[in-house]
Amino acid sequence: MNGKYIVDLFQNHIEGNIIVYHDDYPIYNCLNGICPHFAINHSNGEYADGDICTNNAENRFSLLRPFLQNYRGISKYNLQEYAILHNFTDCVFSNL
């Protein structure tokens, strides 16, 4: 993955005004001038800065892997559909 991939992703698949919160991985520097973005520097022991944190994204990814283990042998071509299903079930059960 490189900065060009990130820029292409944002320009081709993301609409509207967004703010990106990310860790301190340098690849995200390519977002300068594309959208507002804020980094949390985990290497300096920083895990939140006011409303800025990456815990929600890290939490979601930690729940996705166990969800996918229920469906053995997932093809990379179908992964998006399983991720959508996980997102849907997560939204439904969190609003009960």
C-alpha positions in Angstrom: 0.0 0.0 0.0 1.3 3.5 -0.8 0.1 7.1 -0.7 -1.1 6.9 -4.3 -3.5 4.1 -3.4 -4.8 6.1 -0.4 -5.4 9.2 -2.5 -7.1 7.2 -5.3 -9.3 5.5 -2.7 -10.4 8.9 -1.3 -11.0 10.5 -4.6 -12.9 7.6 -6.2 -14.9 6.2 -3.3 -15.5 8.9 -0.6 -18.0 11.7 -0.9 -18.9 14.6 1.2 -17.1 16.3 4.0 -15.1 13.9 6.1 -12.5 14.0 8.8 -10.0 11.2 9.1 -8.5 10.0 12.4 -5.6 7.7 12.0 -2.5 6.4 13.8 1.0 7.9 13.1 1.7 5.7 10.1 3.4 8.1 7.6 1.4 6.9 4.6 -1.5 9.1 5.8 0.6 12.3 5.2 -0.6 12.1 1.6 -4.1 13.3 2.8 -2.7 16.8 3.3 -4.9 19.1 1.1 -7.4 16.3 0.4 -9.3 16.3 3.7 -8.8 17.3 7.3 -7.0 14.5 9.2 -5.6 14.0 12.6 -3.0 11.5 13.9 -2.7 9.8 17.2 1.0 9.0 17.9 1.0 5.6 19.6 4.8 5.5 19.5 4.9 8.4 21.9 2.3 6.8 24.2 -0.5 8.9 22.9 -3.8 7.1 22.6 -6.4 9.9 22.6 -6.4 13.7 22.2 -9.7 15.1 23.1 -12.2 13.7 20.7 -9.5 12.2 18.5 -8.8 8.5 19.0 -8.5 5.3 16.9 -10.0 3.0 19.5 -13.3 2.6 17.6 -11.6 1.4 14.4 -9.3 -0.9 16.3 -12.2 -2.3 18.2 -14.2 -3.0 15.1 -11.3 -4.8 13.4 -10.8 -6.9 16.6 -14.4 -8.1 16.3 -14.3 -8.8 12.6 -11.8 -11.6 12.7 -13.7 -13.8 15.2 -16.9 -13.1 13.2 -15.2 -14.3 10.0 -13.9 -17.5 11.7 -17.5 -18.7 11.7 -17.4 -18.8 7.9 -14.4 -20.9 7.1 -12.8 -20.6 3.7 -13.8 -17.1 2.8 -12.7 -16.0 -0.6 -11.1 -12.5 -0.9 -13.7 -11.9 -3.6 -16.5 -12.3 -1.1 -14.8 -10.6 1.9 -16.6 -7.3 1.3 -20.0 -9.0 1.6 -19.0 -10.6 4.9 -17.8 -7.3 6.2 -21.1 -5.7 5.2 -23.0 -8.5 7.0 -20.8 -8.0 10.1 -21.5 -4.2 10.1 -25.2 -4.8 9.7 -25.4 -7.3 12.5 -23.3 -5.1 14.7 -25.6 -2.2 14.1 -28.7 -4.2 14.7 -27.5 -5.8 18.0 -26.1 -2.6 19.4 -29.5 -0.9 19.0 -31.6 -3.5 20.7 
